[in-house]
Amino acid sequence: MKRQRAERGGRRAERLAAWWLRLKGWRILAVRARTPVGEVDLVARRGRTLAFIEVKARATDAEAGLALDDYRLRRVARAAEALSARYARPGDTIRIDALFMVPRRWPRHMANVWHG
């Protein structure tokens, strides 16, 4: 039951994150893009920037800050590498971003969180 609640909460956070990004001028290309090596929550484009975005919903700012560790970032990076051929155009800047969702707070978008 706890797992199902977490799954629903994650999907809701991804929907809210996608809408927030749209309001900021991003075009959502994919939601929950899956590959054999992992999954990316959102694939978005704004101009010549292609972002693979990991969405983390947590109860507090402190929990949100701890939610994205090196293991999860490596998994997202591998999935982004597999997906980039599908979404990237010549001359694009490709990056991995994080978007943290905390109740009663504006979403916090951190650009280019992976420097591997």
Secondary structure, DSSP 8 states (H G I E B T S, - for coil): -HHHHHHHHHHHHHHHHHHHHHHTT-EEEEEEEEETTEEEEEEEEETTEEEEEEEEE-SSHHHHHHS--HHHHHHHHHHHHHHHHHH--TT-EEEEEEEEE-TTS--EEE------
